[in-house]
Amino acid sequence: MAKLDKTLRDIIQNIPQKFISILTGKKGSKILDNTFPSIKERLADLVLELENGSVFHLELQTQNDKNMPFRMLEYYLLLKQRYPDKTIKQMVLYVGDGKTNMQNYLETDKLKFSYEIRDIKDIECKELLESDSLEDKILAVLCKVEDFETYIFSLIDELLKLSEKQRADYIRKLLIALNYRPKLKVKLKTLMEERKMPLTITEEMAKEDPFYDLGYKQGLKKAIKNLYQKSNMDIEQIADVLDLPLDFVEKVIKETNSEKNKEK
């Protein structure tokens, strides 16, 4: 999940204003230092100064963690030490596909501490979709997307206005974000196959993303099997035509022959 967490961190570091406004009721004004050196360095997901001068600390959580109150308290103390005169607002945003059941407080005989927990699925995506920020629109896929087809075609229209390099970066972010919503990822794959969507998944993206990497390899295997079964080409010729490593082609053909033998 490290790659997924990093991608979402990258998205929110661009301060998607509508998203921040939904979470805090305020606009973000500037990114603050999110590293906390100690015996073990601490790296918060987002530390942001809001328009009213307060400090907003956001942690993204993909799974329930019973130790979350201790982690948030540790961050609070570090933040308060760094910004003693500022109000500190803390929130854990649950982005997982299931339900959250984490505690948002810690109480002992000497201490009473609390923070806010929100589930991103409780946020209506409409406001994010109406934003001018592509970061907001990509985050919308993690909220309540009732009409995924309309959402994805609207997003593609926006992506087609970008340069090829920018478009590839946002497509990569979208694909990684969709790892949190596997059902929607299957829908995207189906739409791409059925509607011939103008969304290019490059080989580089495929290698980064397990879902599309699997589909890419399956497509190659199918091409190899078709050539092997329907042409007079030998292994070397198939590898040359498809520009593939010889050992990969040999492996696929061995699997094909093995499957045939089992059927007999």
Secondary structure, DSSP 8 states (H G I E B T S, - for coil): -HHHHHHHHHHHHT--HHHHHHHHSS-EEEE---EE-SSS-EE-SEEEEETTS-EEEEEEESS--TTHHHHHHHHHHHHHHHSTTS-EEEEEEE-SSS------EEE-SS-EEE-EEEEGGGSBTHHHHTSS-HHHHHHGGGSB-S-HHHHHHHHHHHHTTS-HHHHHHHHHHHHHHGGG-HHHHHHHHHHHHHH--S----HHHHHH-HHHHHHHHHHHHHHHHHHHHHS---HHHHHHHHT--HHHHHHHHHHHHHHHHHH-
